[in-house]
Amino acid sequence: MEPHHANKPKPRPKLSAKHSKFISCKLYISESRNATAVDAVERASKSDPQVVVVSQFGDHHYNRFRYTLVSYIVVDDGGGGGSSAAGEATVVVHSPIRKVLLAMIEAAFSSIDLESQSGAHPRMGVVDDLSFHPVGQATVEDAASLARQVASDIACIAAVPVFLYAAAHPAGKSVGAVRRELGYYRPNYRGNQWSGSVLPDVLPVKPDVGPAHVVSHKRGATTVGVTPWIEGYNVPVLCKDVATVRRITRGVTGRSGGLPTVQALALFHGDDCTEIACLLDPDHASAYQVQTVVEQIAGDQGLEVEQGYYTDITKDEALDKYLKIACADD
């Protein structure tokens, strides 16, 4: 007969001192209103205690959910205990985050149908985007290795086109360039809303991984990229005219000559509000600068601006939270 303690849960594995390289992935799912789907993805996120969802953000108007995950990575150093030899490609040989991401992605594809999804935020897939960010002593090359592995996994398990961007892409193509080629920014429903699939049956550009000619309108496509840590910051403008707020947005975005690295969209957010949703590299632009520029331009047009808000935590906060949770005693 088995001793009584045989059925006790195994103790949580501990991080060792050798784990100095960490990775964060921000996973964007095109659904926040369907509680069943959100619950399924959340359950999958808890499948390994060495992977922690350090932050999450959902928005009803956008019908979009973001999960920020952190875990450690193990990199092949050629057996020498140091970094890879010059010219030798960095290879991540293990990270618990890979399996957890795939579990979350499978849950999303199993519970969400893009053809019946609608919202105020653009999207081209159920699993719309995965952005990887090196943390701790991890490098951009480390993150790119893992990102490409996950991209191949997604194409394999879901048969969806996957487009790489930034450091994950061989030529460093930006996510904005990928999205413009695929019509991501063009609303297809009731003025400033997105509904159903936005992709044609035959893609105008070939994906980096996955099928190029058979596109599932139920699942859409996915982008996977690697960048320095980005912060999300949204500024509400009390104006129903999205086109007017879009002109303010151009004064903020780096591509239009505004603040460096800032990406921004003007998105419908309720009956009397349009939000300027921003992503920024905190090493090059701050939320304070974004707020100030928006207030100045909007003020010139007689528009009222509310105080903006962060949609995620900082990189240091993310790593601190991960270490506290993953290293905690049961």
N, C-alpha and C positions, 0 to 999 in steps of 0.2 A: 504493500500500500504506500502511495506517495505521502511524504510528510506534509503536514498542513501548510507549511510555508512555501511549498513548491508552486502554489498558484499566486503568490504575491507578485506584484509588478516589479520588473527589473529596475534597478536604480538608474536614474538619469545619467547618461555619459557626461563626463566633464571635459571642458575645453582644456587642452594642455598648453604649455608655454610656447610650443612650436606653432600654434595658430596665431600668427600675427597678420595674416592677410585675410581680409573680409570683403564681401561683395554685398551690394544692395541692388535690388531690382524693384522698379516701380511698374507694377502690372495694372494695365487699364482695361477694364471690362465694360462693354457697352450695355449696361443694365444696372439700375439702382431701385427701380420701382417694384420689380418682381421679387417678393420676399423669399419665395421658394428657391429661386436661382441664387440670390445673394447668400442664403443660408448654406446651400450646397458648396459654393465656392469657399465660404468661411470654414466649413468643416474640413475641407481638403487642405486648407492652409495650416491646420493644426496636426498634420500627420507625422511631423518629426519635431521633437523638442529642441533640436539644434538649429531650427529655422524659426525666426520670430517675425511676426507682422508687427512692426514697431509703430506703424501709423496707417490709418485708412481714412478715405474721404469719399462720401457719396453725395450726389446732388440730384434732387428730384426733377428739376427743370431740365438739367443736362441729360438725365437718365444715364449716368455714367458713374463708375466706381473705381477708385484707385487704391491699391494695396501696396504699401512699402514694406518689403521683406529684407531681412539681413541674415547672413550666415557666413561661415568661414569657407575658404577654398584651400585646396592642396595643389601645389604647382610642381610639375616635373622639373627638377633642377639638374638633371643629368647625373644624379647620384653623388654630386660633390658637396651638397649641403649649402650651396650658395645660389647665386642667380644663374640663369641659362648662359651658355657660352655666346660670344658675340656672333650675331648672324643666325643664331638658332631660335626657332619660333618658340614662344611661350605656350605651354600646354597645361591647362587645368585638368588634373587627373581625377579630382573628386571634389564635390561640394554637395551637401545635403539639399541645398536650395534647388538644384536641378530637378530632383524627383518631386519635390513639393510643388514647384511651378507647374510641372506637367500634370500633377493631380488636380490643381486648381483649374488649369486650362481644360482638361477633360470634363470637369464638372461644369464649366461654363458652356462648352459646346453641347453638352448633354441636356442643358436646361434652358438655353436661350436660342431663339430663332430670330435672326436679324431681319427677316422679311416682315415680322410683326412688331419690330422695335422702332420707336420714334423718340426724338428728343431735340433739345436746342443745341447740343454739342455735335460737331461733325464726327463721323466715324466711318470706317470702311470694313470693320470686322467685329464679330462677337468679342474676340480677343484682339483689341484694337492696337495695342502697343505694349512693348516691354522695353524699358530703358534701364540699362545696367550702369552701375557707378562703382568704381573702386573705392574701398574704405580701408583705413589702417595703412598697412604697408603694401597693399595690393596696387598693381599698376594698371594703366589703361590697357596694356597688352594682355594682362591676366583677364581683365573683364571682357575683352574682345574674344579671347579663346572660349570662354564659357558662353558668351552670347551666341556665337556661331554654333556651338553644340546644341543649345536650346532651340535655335532657329531650325536646325535639321530635325530635332525631335518633334517640333510642332508640325512641320511639313509631313513627317512620317505618320504621326498618329492621327492627324486631322485632315490630311490631304488638302491643305490650304496654301495659297501662295504666300511666301514670306519675303519681305523686302528689308535688306540691311541698310543701316545708315550710320553716319559719323564714323567713329573708330572701328566699328564692326564691318564697315563697307571697305572693299579694297582701295577705293579712291576717295574715301571720306565724304561721300555724298550726304548732304544734309537731309534731315527728315522732312523739312519744308519742301525741298526739291522733289522728293519722292511723292509727297502728298499732292503737290500741284499737278504732277504728271497724271495722277490717278483721279483727279477731280474731287479730292477730299473736301476742299473748302467751298464747294458750290452747293448751297442748299437745294434740296430737291422736293420740298414739301411745304406748302403754305408760307411762302416768303422767306422766313429765317429758321425753318425747321428741317430736320432730316428724318426720313422715314423709309424703311425697307433698305434694299441694297442700292449702293451708289455705283457699283462696278459694272462695266459692260460684260457681256458673255466672253468676249476675247479681250484680254488686257492690252492696253496700248504700249506697255513696256514689259519686258520679261522679268519675272521675279528672280531673286538671287537663289532661292531654294523653293522647291515645291512646284505644283502644276502651273503651266503657263496658259493652257488653252481651255481647261475645264474649271470654271469658277463656280463654287457653290454660293448661291445668293442667300442661303440660310446661314452660312458661316462667314463669308466674305474673305478678307485678306488681313494679314498681320504685318506690323513693322517691328523690327528688333534692332536696337542700337546701343551704343556706348558713348557716354559723355561724362565730363566732370559733373559733380553733384549739382543738381538744379533745385531751385526753390519755386514753389507755386504761390502766387499772390494775386488775388482778385480785387478789382476796384469797382464798386457799384456806381453807376451814373444814372441819376434820376431822369431818364429820357426813354420814351418808347420807340423812338426812331433809331433803329439799329444802324442805318446808313450814316446818320450823323455821328454816332459814337464810333463807327468804323473809321471815320476821318480823324477823330481824336487818337485812335489806336495807332494810326500810321505815324503819329508824332512820337510814339513810345518805342516802336519796334526797331531793332537794330538794322533789319533789312531795308527799312525806309529812311535810314539816316538818324534814327532816334538814339536810344540808349544801347550801348554795345551788348550783344548776346541776348537781348530781350526778344522773346517771341510772344505775340499777343493776338488775341481774337476778341472781337466784340460779339457777345452772345446774348440773346434774349433771356431775361431772367425774371419773369413775372410781368404783371400788367403795367407797371410803371417804372420798370428798371431794365437797363441793359448793363451787363457786366463786361469789364475789360479783364479777361482771364490771361494772366501772364505766367510765363516760365522764364526764369533768369538765372544766370550764373552769379552767385553772390560775390565772387572774386572780381567781377567786372561791373556789376550794377546792383544797386540796393533797392529794396522795396520802398524806402523813403524817397529815392529819386523817382521811381515810377509814380508814386502818389503825388509828388510835387508837380511833375510834368502834366499828369492828367488833370489836376486841379487848375493849373495855369491855362491850359488850352480850353478846357470846358468852361472855365470862368469867363474867358473872352467871348464865349458864345451864350453866356447867360444861363449855363446849366449847373445844377447842384451836384456835388460829388460827395458820397459818403466815405467814411474811413474804410480803407481796404482791409483784407484779412488774409493771413497765411493759410494755405491748404495742406501743408506738411510741416514736419519738424526739420531741424538742421542736421547736417551730416554728423556732427559731434554728438548731438542728442540721440540720433539713431544708433550709433555705435554704443554709447553708454547704456541705452535702454536694452540693447541686445545682450550685452555682457552681463548686465544685472539679472536678466531673465534666464539666459542660457546657462549661466554659471551658478544659479541659485540652488540651494539644497532643497530636496523634496520636503 
